[in-house]
Amino acid sequence: MDTDLAAAYARCRDLHREHGRTYYLATRLLPAWKRRHVHALYGFTRFADEIVDRTEPRPPAERAAELSAWSAGFLAGLRGQPVDDPLLPAVLHTIAVFGLDVADFDKFLRSMAMDLTVTGYATYADLLDYMDGSAAVIGTMMLPLLGSSDPVAAREPARQLGLAFQLTNFIRDVAEDLARDRVYLPAEHLAEFGVTVADLRAGVATPAVRALIRAEVARAREHYAAAAPGIPLLEPASQACMRTAFQLYGGILDEIEAAGHDVFVRRATVPNRRRAAVAVRSLLTRPGTPVQLAA
């Protein structure tokens, strides 16, 4: 690799290590040659997310302009034009190496733009439309990198795993998202349990709020169950990584349940001892073994 490309991959790796601790740990179980490409995809998605969510008080119009300019640079790079960016060369190289579907990247950028103007979702169908671009496409981007004995059969489980991971984040980060004036839990779900946005802002886990979170956890687990059959279809060298990610993200839901579905008392994280144990167990699991779901 030339110096600029190597530096771009290093930048993506640093972003991944800093912001995606659970996923970064899982990628350590991949063959070394695959890791940099996973870091590149993470770097792309994280950098776009940072443009949208950075904390300095900039008006949405300015952030939208920055996202648009960065997206235009990315699209220019896809057309073969030179790019002046610290991480895009790595992303463009990864897309070229694996022949990734550019439409997935378009969908992702569309969902990132939605975050600049959309503060809530009326129905779960509306949220799924957003998550199609912000999460499900991550699964289909990743699938060629991970490899599969049956890419057609593995495609929908890969999408479902992206949805499961993001819904887990939404459940865990209710308070953090409210600080950005966003509510990702659909209004129809809040209404079902008699919960208002004001109730969530109060930061108190009332019985109604706990019931809402319990239902969202169950919904997330449905996505994990739909994703599980895809992991044994991956290349053997990729299965330990994704088993680890599957179990650790699912473990966040375990921690939320252990806290009585109170997502305000603390940010749910999987203890380091369990993280290490899951990684070791995944390495020792025979490839092709079905994924164990939470009871």
Secondary structure, DSSP 4 states (H G I P E B T S, - for coil): --HHHHHHHHHHHHHHHHH-HHHHHHHTTS-HHHHHHHHHHHHHHHHHHHHHH--S---HHHHHHHHHHHHHHHHHHHTT-----SSHHHHHHHHHHHT--HHHHHHHHHHHHHTTT--B-SSHHHHHHHHIIIIIHHHHHHHHHH-BS-HHHHHHHHHHHHHHHHHHHHHHTHHHHHHTT-B-S-HHHHHHTT--HHHHHHT---HHHHHHHHHHHHHHHHHHHHHGGGGGGB-HHHHHHHHHHHHHHHHHHHHHHHTTT-SSSS-----HHHHHHHHHHHHHSPTTPPPPPP-
